[in-house]
């Protein structure tokens, strides 16, 4: 029976796509080495839009979307008025949801011959022994640093830190991608940008900016006056438009999928400042961007044109940072880098056999 990869991810389209990116690269390596590619099984959390985005990003892939795991996974995704409320919900319901998740995943392991998991910022532990996770920084560390800064407090946060460590300690390997939002633990592997392998789209479209709305809740940001600029947005236009040669700027929340695309393609980038109550990862991401000086932090006191000019002025720093990554790793494609490490592990069974009761290849 053909073997399968199971995807596990945090809330939002970005984490789903980053897990899918690594799975796609792993299958490319299998094919190039003469192995049969694995099936890919993903929880269906976001309905037809999730399926559409997957097809736009990886039209070459056939993905089995599973409703049961998606329904359970959604129970611990972002809910409540702010992030602290979301943590409270997780602390109260996590272990009940994990038991439900184990049941539906065990069924997939049997029915789909799932032999490994690829995850992005996983928020729940699965029963799959061989699991490769990718992050910008450890979730437990994001939470602890947030507590130290007075962003959150309470017993529910402490419980979530313990849950996060439980998930992290069960991973076969954790890939931490550049530019790291926090430090990394000894057993983590540092890798380049994790994202879809991108190149400039040469098709002809009207010059404009791309507005990636995912994760943005503040109306002030959703109702920006873009002035004279043509605006393409993630709700209405294909994802690949942001790679087009005529996109002169990208506007987004500070998530690393979009940021890495901008760096690789030398696209001026404008990100929104951290909003109180948002995911603490966004706070640390914005701080890293400020330190690197590769993006404009949106200033509502300025016109959009002025914000874009600031972003354009950061391009030399962005190019310099990209070259540093290329020199360090020999490639920019972190998804490919992760896949190569995983394939290497498959041929060195003693390195990972303690995580799995059967050979993967």
MARKOLSE-981736 format. One line per 5 residues: their letters; for each residue x, z, y of C-alpha. Coordinates in steps of 0.2 Angstrom, whole numbers, plus 2048, in hexadecimal, padded with zeros to 3 digits. Layout:
BEGIN
a) X:Z:Y ~ ...
***
This chain:
BEGIN
xxxxx) 800:800:800 ~ 807:7FB:811 ~ 80E:80A:81B ~ 807:810:82C ~ 80C:818:83C
xxxxx) 801:825:844 ~ 801:826:857 ~ 7FE:837:85F ~ 7FE:839:872 ~ 7F9:843:881
xxxxx) 7EA:83F:88D ~ 7EA:82F:897 ~ 7EF:81D:893 ~ 801:81F:896 ~ 806:82A:888
xxxxx) 7FC:81F:87C ~ 805:810:882 ~ 816:818:881 ~ 813:81E:86F ~ 80D:80C:86B
xxxxx) 81D:805:873 ~ 828:80E:868 ~ 81E:809:858 ~ 81E:7F7:85E ~ 831:7F7:85F
xxxxx) 833:800:84F ~ 829:7F2:846 ~ 834:7E5:84F ~ 843:7ED:847 ~ 83B:7EE:836
xxxxx) 837:7DB:836 ~ 849:7D7:83C ~ 850:7E1:82E ~ 845:7D9:821 ~ 839:7E7:81F
xxxxx) 826:7E6:820 ~ 81F:7EC:830 ~ 814:7FC:830 ~ 802:7FD:834 ~ 7FF:806:844
xxxxx) 7F0:813:845 ~ 7EB:81A:855 ~ 7DD:827:85A ~ 7D0:81E:865 ~ 7CD:82A:874
xxxxx) 7C9:81E:882 ~ 7BE:811:87A ~ 7BE:7FE:87D ~ 7CA:801:88C ~ 7D7:808:881
xxxxx) 7D6:7FA:875 ~ 7D7:7ED:884 ~ 7E7:7F5:88B ~ 7EF:7F5:87A ~ 7EB:7E3:878
xxxxx) 7F2:7DF:88A ~ 802:7E9:887 ~ 805:7E3:875 ~ 7FB:7D4:870 ~ 806:7D1:861
xxxxx) 800:7E2:859 ~ 7F1:7E6:84D ~ 7EC:7F8:850 ~ 7E0:802:846 ~ 7D6:80D:852
xxxxx) 7CF:81C:84A ~ 7C0:824:852 ~ 7C1:835:848 ~ 7D2:83A:84E ~ 7CE:834:860
xxxxx) 7BF:83F:861 ~ 7C9:84E:85B ~ 7D8:84B:866 ~ 7CC:849:875 ~ 7C7:85B:873
xxxxx) 7D8:861:87A ~ 7DA:854:887 ~ 7D9:857:89A ~ 7C8:860:89E ~ 7C3:86C:8AB
xxxxx) 7C5:86C:8BE ~ 7D8:86E:8BE ~ 7E7:86F:8B3 ~ 7E6:882:8B1 ~ 7D4:881:8AB
xxxxx) 7DA:873:89E ~ 7E8:87F:898 ~ 7DB:88D:896 ~ 7D0:881:88B ~ 7DF:87D:881
xxxxx) 7E4:88F:87E ~ 7D2:893:878 ~ 7CF:884:86D ~ 7E0:87E:867 ~ 7E1:885:855
xxxxx) 7CF:880:851 ~ 7D2:86E:857 ~ 7E3:86D:84E ~ 7DA:872:83E ~ 7CD:864:841
xxxxx) 7DB:858:845 ~ 7E4:85C:835 ~ 7D5:857:82B ~ 7D2:846:833 ~ 7E5:842:833
xxxxx) 7E7:847:821 ~ 7D9:83B:81D ~ 7E3:82D:826 ~ 7F3:832:81D ~ 7EA:82E:80C
xxxxx) 7E0:81F:811 ~ 7EC:816:81C ~ 7FD:81C:814 ~ 803:824:824 ~ 815:829:822
xxxxx) 81B:82D:833 ~ 814:832:844 ~ 81A:82B:855 ~ 814:836:864 ~ 815:837:877
xxxxx) 814:848:87F ~ 809:84E:870 ~ 7FD:85C:873 ~ 7F8:85F:861 ~ 802:861:851
xxxxx) 7FE:855:843 ~ 801:858:831 ~ 80C:849:830 ~ 81E:850:82B ~ 828:842:832
xxxxx) 824:841:845 ~ 82E:83A:853 ~ 829:83F:865 ~ 82E:838:876 ~ 82C:842:886
xxxxx) 833:843:898 ~ 836:855:895 ~ 830:862:889 ~ 81E:868:88C ~ 822:87A:889
xxxxx) 830:879:897 ~ 824:870:8A3 ~ 818:87F:8A1 ~ 826:88C:8A2 ~ 82D:885:8B2
xxxxx) 81C:884:8B9 ~ 819:896:8B6 ~ 82A:89A:8BD ~ 825:891:8CD ~ 814:89A:8CE
xxxxx) 80A:88A:8CB ~ 801:892:8BC ~ 7FF:8A4:8B5 ~ 7F5:8AD:8A8 ~ 7F5:8B1:895
xxxxx) 7ED:89F:892 ~ 7FD:897:899 ~ 808:8A2:88E ~ 7FE:89D:87F ~ 7FF:88A:883
xxxxx) 812:88C:884 ~ 813:893:873 ~ 807:885:86D ~ 813:878:875 ~ 822:880:86D
xxxxx) 819:87F:85C ~ 816:86D:85E ~ 828:869:864 ~ 831:873:856 ~ 827:869:849
xxxxx) 82E:858:84F ~ 83B:84F:845 ~ 843:849:855 ~ 83E:849:867 ~ 844:83B:873
xxxxx) 846:840:885 ~ 846:831:890 ~ 84F:82E:8A1 ~ 84D:833:8AE ~ 84A:844:8A6
xxxxx) 83E:84F:8B0 ~ 846:85F:8A9 ~ 854:863:89E ~ 854:860:88B ~ 857:86B:87C
xxxxx) 866:869:870 ~ 85C:860:863 ~ 854:853:86F ~ 85B:841:870 ~ 85D:83A:881
xxxxx) 857:828:883 ~ 854:81B:891 ~ 843:817:898 ~ 835:817:88B ~ 828:80A:88F
xxxxx) 822:7F9:88B ~ 830:7EC:88B ~ 82D:7E2:89B ~ 833:7D3:8A4 ~ 82D:7CB:8B4
xxxxx) 81D:7C1:8B2 ~ 81F:7B0:8BA ~ 80D:7AB:8BB ~ 806:7A7:8CC ~ 7FB:7B4:8D5
xxxxx) 7F8:7B9:8E7 ~ 805:7C5:8ED ~ 800:7D7:8ED ~ 802:7E9:8E7 ~ 7FD:7F0:8D7
xxxxx) 7F3:801:8D8 ~ 7F4:80B:8C7 ~ 7E5:817:8C8 ~ 7E7:820:8B8 ~ 7E8:833:8BA
xxxxx) 7E4:832:8CD ~ 7D5:83E:8D1 ~ 7D7:841:8E4 ~ 7CB:836:8EE ~ 7D7:835:8FC
xxxxx) 7E3:82B:8F1 ~ 7D6:821:8E8 ~ 7D0:81B:8F9 ~ 7E0:815:901 ~ 7DF:808:90F
xxxxx) 7EB:7FB:909 ~ 7E9:7F1:919 ~ 7EE:7DE:917 ~ 7F4:7E0:905 ~ 7EB:7D8:8F6
xxxxx) 7E8:7E6:8EA ~ 7E8:7E5:8D7 ~ 7E3:7F4:8CE ~ 7E3:7FB:8BC ~ 7D0:7FD:8BB
xxxxx) 7CD:7EA:8BE ~ 7DD:7E0:8BA ~ 7E8:7DE:8AB ~ 7F6:7EA:8A9 ~ 803:7DC:8A8
xxxxx) 7FF:7D7:8BA ~ 80A:7E5:8C0 ~ 819:7DB:8B8 ~ 815:7CC:8C3 ~ 822:7C4:8CF
xxxxx) 816:7C5:8DD ~ 812:7D8:8DC ~ 81C:7DF:8EA ~ 819:7F1:8E7 ~ 811:7FD:8DA
xxxxx) 807:80C:8DF ~ 804:81A:8D2 ~ 803:82C:8CD ~ 815:832:8C8 ~ 814:82D:8B6
xxxxx) 824:827:8AE ~ 81C:817:8A5 ~ 818:80F:8B6 ~ 828:816:8BE ~ 833:80F:8B0
xxxxx) 82B:7FE:8B2 ~ 82E:7FE:8C4 ~ 841:802:8C2 ~ 843:7F5:8B5 ~ 83B:7E7:8BF
xxxxx) 842:7ED:8D0 ~ 830:7F0:8D7 ~ 82E:7FB:8E7 ~ 825:80B:8E1 ~ 81A:816:8EA
xxxxx) 814:826:8E1 ~ 808:834:8E7 ~ 80E:845:8EA ~ 809:853:8DE ~ 7F8:85A:8E1
xxxxx) 7F4:86C:8DD ~ 7EC:86E:8CC ~ 7F3:85E:8C5 ~ 7FE:85D:8B5 ~ 80E:866:8B9
xxxxx) 818:858:8B2 ~ 813:84E:8C1 ~ 81B:85B:8CC ~ 82B:85A:8C3 ~ 82A:847:8C2
xxxxx) 828:846:8D5 ~ 837:852:8D8 ~ 842:847:8CD ~ 83D:838:8D7 ~ 841:840:8E7
xxxxx) 852:845:8E0 ~ 856:833:8DA ~ 84F:82C:8EA ~ 848:81D:8E1 ~ 836:81D:8E7
xxxxx) 82B:821:8F6 ~ 820:830:8F6 ~ 80F:82B:8FD ~ 80D:832:90F ~ 7FB:831:915
xxxxx) 800:832:927 ~ 808:821:925 ~ 800:810:923 ~ 802:808:912 ~ 80D:7FB:919
xxxxx) 819:809:91F ~ 819:812:90E ~ 81D:801:906 ~ 82C:7FF:912 ~ 833:810:90C
xxxxx) 831:80B:8FA ~ 83A:7FA:8FD ~ 848:804:906 ~ 84A:80D:8F5 ~ 84E:7FE:8EB
xxxxx) 861:7FF:8EC ~ 860:811:8E5 ~ 854:80B:8D8 ~ 860:7FD:8D2 ~ 86F:809:8D2
xxxxx) 865:815:8C7 ~ 860:807:8BB ~ 872:801:8B9 ~ 877:813:8B5 ~ 86B:813:8A7
xxxxx) 871:802:8A1 ~ 883:808:8A1 ~ 87F:818:898 ~ 874:811:88A ~ 878:7FF:889
xxxxx) 865:7FB:88B ~ 857:7FF:896 ~ 84A:7FE:888 ~ 848:810:883 ~ 83A:80C:876
xxxxx) 846:800:86D ~ 854:80E:86E ~ 848:81B:866 ~ 843:80E:859 ~ 855:80B:854
xxxxx) 858:81D:852 ~ 849:81F:847 ~ 84F:810:83C ~ 860:818:83B ~ 858:828:835
xxxxx) 84F:81E:828 ~ 85F:819:820 ~ 867:82A:821 ~ 85A:833:816 ~ 863:844:816
xxxxx) 861:844:829 ~ 84E:845:828 ~ 849:849:816 ~ 844:85B:81A ~ 836:854:825
xxxxx) 82F:848:818 ~ 82C:849:805 ~ 82E:836:803 ~ 839:828:809 ~ 832:81E:818
x) 83A:80D:815
***
